């Protein structure tokens, strides 16, 4: 009984952290990208899901209106969600 309660609590915390991360990633995208890129799925459809592709996207975003490393990482995470 005690183990299932602990497992449930851990699972709930993990889901909460995941939801918070998705919210922060979307907020970063909305702040930095949404004014020009209304359909993020169109951008993400063209992204390869490799370490090299993520690094290239990060390098590109440094020069493309996303100088803050934390927000840039959140945008990259947002674009790669579901891949």
C-alpha positions as CSV (number, residue, x, y, z in Angstrom):
1,X,0.0,0.0,0.0
2,X,2.8,2.4,1.0
3,X,4.8,1.7,-2.2
4,X,1.8,2.4,-4.5
5,X,1.3,5.7,-2.7
6,X,5.0,6.7,-3.2
7,X,4.9,5.6,-6.8
8,X,1.8,7.7,-7.4
9,X,3.4,10.7,-5.8
10,X,6.5,10.3,-7.9
11,X,4.5,9.8,-11.1
12,X,2.4,12.9,-10.3
13,X,5.5,15.0,-9.7
14,X,7.0,13.8,-13.0
15,X,3.9,14.7,-14.9
16,X,3.8,18.1,-13.2
17,X,7.4,18.8,-14.1
18,X,6.8,17.7,-17.7
19,X,3.8,19.9,-18.0
20,X,5.7,22.9,-16.5
21,X,8.5,22.3,-19.0
22,X,6.1,22.2,-21.9
23,X,4.5,25.4,-20.7
24,X,7.8,27.2,-20.3
25,X,8.9,26.0,-23.8
26,X,5.7,27.2,-25.4
27,X,6.0,30.5,-23.6
28,X,9.6,31.0,-24.9
29,X,8.4,30.2,-28.4
30,X,5.5,32.5,-28.1
31,X,7.8,35.3,-26.8
32,X,10.6,34.9,-29.3
33,X,9.1,33.4,-32.5
34,X,5.3,33.5,-32.7
35,X,5.1,37.1,-34.1
36,X,6.7,35.8,-37.3
37,X,6.2,32.0,-37.2
38,X,2.5,31.4,-36.5
39,X,2.6,27.7,-37.1
40,X,5.4,26.0,-35.2
41,X,4.4,22.6,-36.6
42,X,5.6,23.8,-40.0
43,X,9.0,24.6,-38.6
44,X,9.3,21.4,-36.6
45,X,8.3,19.3,-39.6
46,X,11.5,20.3,-41.3
47,X,13.8,19.4,-38.4
48,X,15.8,16.3,-38.3
49,X,15.8,14.7,-34.8
50,X,19.6,14.4,-34.4
51,X,22.1,16.0,-32.0
52,X,23.7,17.7,-34.9
53,X,20.4,19.2,-36.1
54,X,19.6,20.5,-32.7
55,X,23.1,22.1,-32.4
56,X,22.6,23.7,-35.8
57,X,19.3,25.1,-34.8
58,X,20.8,26.4,-31.6
59,X,23.6,28.1,-33.6
60,X,21.0,29.6,-36.0
61,X,18.8,30.9,-33.2
62,X,21.8,32.8,-31.6
63,X,21.8,35.0,-34.7
64,X,18.0,34.9,-35.2
65,X,16.5,36.9,-32.3
66,X,17.2,34.4,-29.5
67,X,20.5,35.4,-27.8
68,X,19.5,34.1,-24.3
69,X,20.7,30.5,-23.9
70,X,17.9,29.4,-21.6
71,X,15.1,30.7,-23.8
72,X,16.8,29.4,-26.9
73,X,17.0,25.9,-25.3
74,X,13.3,26.1,-24.4
75,X,12.4,27.0,-28.0
76,X,14.5,24.1,-29.3
77,X,12.7,21.8,-26.8
78,X,9.4,23.1,-27.9
79,X,10.1,22.6,-31.6
80,X,11.3,19.0,-30.9
81,X,8.4,17.9,-28.7
82,X,6.8,14.8,-30.2
83,X,9.7,13.9,-32.4
